[in-house]
Amino acid sequence: MEDDTSVIQQNRNYILATCTALGGYEEKETAPGVIKQVYTLGDQALGCLRDLKRAIRAESNAPYKTFLPALADFNTLENDFIPIIKMHARDPSEIAERLILACLELIVPMTWPLEQKQPTKSDDSDDDDDEEYDPNLLLRYRRYKLALLQPGILEAVTRLLVGPLAIPYRERSMRDQIVIRLVLYFIRNLAAIPDLNVSQSAPEESLMMASMQEKMLLRFCDAGIIELLLVIASNSSEPDSAEWNVVVLEVLYYLLQGVPVKDIFECDLKGKDKSTSMVSDKVSALLRAETERKRALTRNAPTRHQRFGGTYAIKSWDGETRVSHKQDAAFAPLSDIMDSTKKPDRRGVKRKERDEGGHKTYTTTAAKCRFKEMAQSFLKNAFNPFYLSLIKDIEREDKKIMDKDFRRMFYTMRWFLEYLGYEQTNESREREKKAQEKEKEQAIFNTDELYLPNRTQDTPSTEHQPQQEQEDEEQLTFDHDRVATAMDLRAFLLCLRRLQTVMDEKNWTEVQVMADCFRQLLISASAMATSSNEEFREVAEYILSNIYHEHSTLDLFVNMIRKYKNQSYGYLKSAVELTDIMLKLLEQYSSKNQFMFVRRKIKQKKTQDTTMDQGVDEDESEDEERETQVAYREHVFKFDAFEKKYLHYDVVRVYCILLEQLDTLEPHLVLCITNLFHRIMVKRQCEQIFYKLPVLNLFNQILGRQNTLPRNTAISELVRFIRYCTRQFFKRLESHPPLFFEILFTNPNSKR
């Protein structure tokens, strides 16, 4: 132990001596009578930087680092590296470039992405992004990021790429490739450092650390880094850029993580009218939420007609009497009165899996507009070559592809596909408006009344009508061709294979990402199926027919729901949304095709005991080969038989777990739940699944507080279904009184 302490102290002394020789601040007279602290380099500054690099490289494989913490304790990055870069930011000399490159070679290992801590089974705390990292390291990294976002740093670093990128790929030296890799790693490291999640009452430094990602995006745009990334992504099919596609993927993943697509799309690039209305909508939504919270708190409050005090005695089944002196005891549910006298449980709640995503990253209009410009440029120029190169690397099992890259690729793909959907919807609305305006103009000229246009107004003539019709028939700016790589069968199958793999590995966070991506792929395919372009319809038909052809794929969606145990609510939401869209599309597809065949894997026969001679063994091997060839058989698919797999109490139980969070659920999720409940009870007449005590208790709670729930169409549909279900339940009780006892048992194999 003493030897380790002495080694650490010796290394710290070495770092301190080297940093002292590197340079420092001195008082200099910059103007007559003006004295400032100016950073001055040491005589052997470049050699000192190389010594620090050798020291860090020497313990790169060591389990415990001593040099990197020492550099952080002595504030070397803020006090030495950044001043050196600023000094030589505009110096075109070779020595200045060497000094900046030497500083960058030290900054990259100092900001290398952290490894997440593996959560233990004894963790009882709530989910938090910061819990998965070492808090001391995370604070250090955030200090680094805050310092590196100063003006002039990113511009000086990106200037190192001018020379290597100007050289053709085949003529580049090893040093040129290292410089390019180093700068891209530096960009990746900055993007990987997460923001601090704090309240608005936090200290100033904490608030600055809470908005670093937004500031970084603006700095990336000003320094030309976003354009650099888009150029590399758009040229990913070329050999000179294919090497960096994974690094660009990481940067995109960290930029897109936790960013709502709708917020980015609603940002107006041309004016402030739309953004102003967006702010007013958010304010009104906050006011509605506040009103709903107040209504929930005062739902059992006394009114002027019953402001009478009293004492209420409640007698339980065991003969024990409980007394309540509260006014709301006469109106509140019995369970609330009983629970109000209980002491809070000090035991921890079983930890759920972590959701994919986090708090909102970009809040200002400037950042959202820059982000929208980046998204549009990526879809127009880089989506197809970028993801095609990644899919090719995955298919040939390239060594640079890691398991984390699957999640990043499908997460970013889902984000851009969802954004494309918003753009397509907006373009179709604009085309409809133009068509309506054109019809109005034609209607004016078709009337018998005399129409005299203004002299300042151009008179529409019939000569321009063919040209206008041509413009209307032109291809949309954001068409399905922009995402042709994703709308390919092998992209669908790759996503499905990865979904099956991570489900077998029980990697639920990645299952959530895969489910979201596949849901968005299905939505895009359904949009192609209803397109006016015949080629798009044929491609969508081909993709959907091949997806539904595998019976194991359909079973995969059912297992996502029925095997739910303790995964996150984000996972459950993704599974519910995927189930809803999949059932709708599958029902539509099966209704269009009279005969639909599905391939199902059959069980293979066991091999016989090897007790025969060699000739018999050869015959058996031939039989086994024949059996493996017919291991799959096709049969006619019936949607009713597949839908029957959802007629199970486990499915309703899982949906009720999500329905317990009704106050915070989005309306489209409530509609997904109601649709499946309606499919089970009304369409398939499987009412007995809902006649269980936990389900009826939840329905009773929702009906009891329906006045405090958010008022929208989804909630109204849910309440209407619950009322229908309860009416059917009481009708069933009249004809079948033993149902009083059957609701106490949740045996899924029961026929009642």
Buried (B, 14 or more C-beta within 10 A) or exposed (E): EEEEEEEBEEBBEBBBEBBEBBBBEEEEEEEEEEEEEEBEBBEBBBBBBBBBBEBBEEBEEEEEBBBBBBBBEBEBBBBBBBBBBBBBBEEEEEEBBBBBBBBBBBBBBBBBBBEEEEBEEEEEEEBEBEBBBBEEBBBBBBBBBBBBBEEEBBBBBBBBBEEBBEEEEEEBEEEBBEBBBBBBBBBBBBBBBBBBBEEEEBEEEBBBBBBBBBBBBBBBBEBBBBEBBBBBBBBBBEEBBBBBBBBBBBBBBBBBBBBBBEBBBBBBEEEEEBBEEBEEEEEEEEEEEEEBEEEBEEBBEBEEEEEEEEEBEEEEEEEEEBEBEBBBBBEBBEEEBEEEEEEEEEEEEEBBBBBBBBEEBBEBBEBBBBBBBBBBBBBEBBBBBBBBBBBBBBEEEBEEBEEEBBBBBBBBBBBBBBBBBBBBEEBEEEEEEEEEEBEEEEEEEEEEEEEEEEEEEEEBEEEEEEEEEEEEEEEBEBBBEBBBBBBBBEBBBBBBEBBBBBBEEEBBBBBBBBBBBBBBBBBBBBBBBEBEBEEBBEBBBEBBBEBBBBBBBBEBBBBBBBEBEEBBBBBBBBBBBBBBBBBBBBBBBBEEBEEBEBBBEEEEEEEEEEEEEEEEEEEBEEEBEEEEEEEEEEEEBEBEEBBEBBBBBBBBBBBBBBBEEBEEBEBEBBBBBBBBBBBBBBEBEBBBBBBBEBBBEBBEBBEEBBEBBBEEEBBBBBBEBBEBBBEBBEEBBEEEEEBEEBBEEBEEEEEB
